[in-house]
Amino acid sequence: MPPVIVAVALMSFFLLIDLWGTRLAVVLAHGLVYSPFPFVLISSGLDEIDEAVEEVSRSLGASRFQTLRQITVPLLASNFLVAILFTFILSLNEYLIASFVGGPGLETIPVLIFASLRYNYSPVIAAVSVLYMTVTVGIVALINYRLDGQLW
């Protein structure tokens, strides 16, 4: 579905429930639109876990909650991290939903970036872009270091 249709529908919904123009509305809208991505990433991680690992935990006397907490969640930690980062990066790129749902009084980072690129060429946008790239490269290097013991 095109993002503009989703943005208009969400704006109409939040107007009906008197939540339009609030930060909560923007958070809920982004959560609704981007919830399938973590779901797919985490469910693919669940598919990769061997059922025998959980069965062994259960046969050794662990409860379902202990198995979940001590076996399943640590095995899914990388999937959780990737899902959070992927969703956050996509959310930073979503101007339309933030603009329509947030209204004219609420300025989010995507709205500020788009307005700055459209109406004036501020060096602040270049600095923010460099910051985003640096953080992304740093996180990738940190993950690679934790997995392989090397930065690259």
N, C-alpha and C positions, 0 to 999 in steps of 0.2 A: 504494500500500500504506500502511496506517495507520502512523504513526510508532511506536506502541507495539509493533506486531508486529516491525518492523525492529529496535527497541531490544532486545526479548527475544531475537530470533534472533542479533543481534550479541553480546549478553551470553553466550548459550549457546556460541557459537563461541569467544569469547575465554576462557571457562572451560575449554573442551576443550584449547586450546593453552596454557593456563596464562599468559595475558596479561591476564586480567581485573583491573581495578582500577589499571591503570597509565596514565600519561600517553600512552604510545605507543598503547595500545588506543583511547583517546579520539581521538587524531590520526588513526589508521587508520580508525576508524569514520566520523568526519566526512569524511575523504577519500573513502571508499567511497560514502557517501550523497550527497555533493554533487559528485562528479566529473562527472556529466552536464551540469551547468550550464556550467562552463567549456568543456567539449567542444562544446556547442551554440553558445556565443557565439564561440568561436574558429573553428569550422567555418563559421559564417555570415560571418565576416570573410574567410575563405579564398575563399568563393564570390563575394565582392565584388571581389576582386583580378582585374584584367584579365590574362589569360594572356599577352597581348602584352608586358607589362612584363617578365615573367620571360624570355620568348623573346628580347627585345632584349638583356637582360643576358647571356644565354647566347651569343647571336650575336656579342657584342663580346668574347668570350673568357673570361668569368667561369665558374668551375666551379660545380657544383651547390651546394656549401657556401658559396661566396662569394655566390651569388645568394640563398640562404636568409638568410645573415647580413646582407647589405647592402641587400637589396630587400624580401624577404618579411617578415622580423621587424619592421623599422621600420614597414611598412604595417599590421602587426597589433598594434602597440604599444597602441593604444587598446582593442582587443578584449581583450588580455591584462590591462590595467588594470581594465577593467569586470568581467571574469571574476573577478579576484582580489577586488575590492571586493564584488561581489555574493555570492560564496561566503562571504567573511568575515562579512558582515552576516547571511546566513542561518544560518551556524554559530553566531553569538552568540545566535540565537533558539532554538536547539535544546536544550531542557532534557532531554527524555526520553532521548535517546541518551547525552548526557553523564552523566546520573544513573545509568542502567542499566549502562553500560560502565565508567564510572569507579568505581563502587562507593561505599560510605559514607565511605571515607577520602580520596577525591580531590575537592577542591572547585574547580570551574571557575567562570568568571564566570556562565554561565547558571544553574548550580545555586545559586550565592550569591544571585543576583537573585531567583530563584523562591522560595527559602527566606525571604529577607527580606520579600518581598511577602506571603507566606503567614502567617508567624509574628510578624512585627513590622514596623512601618512606620518604617524607618530613613531619615533624610535622606540617607544615603550613596547609596541607590538613586536618589533624585532627582538628586543630583550626578553620578552615573554616566550617567544618562539625558541630562542636559544636556551632558555631555562627549561622548557619542555623537552627539548632534544637532549640536554645534558642529564636531566633526571631519567629519561628513558634509557639512554646509553648506560648510565650508572646502575640502574636496576638490572638491566640485562647483564652487565659485567658482574654484578654481585651474585646474580643467580648462576651464571656460568662458573664463577669462582667457587660457589658452594657445591656445585655439582661435580666439577672437574678438578678443582684446585688451581685453576689458571684463570687469569682475567680474560684472555682471548682464546 
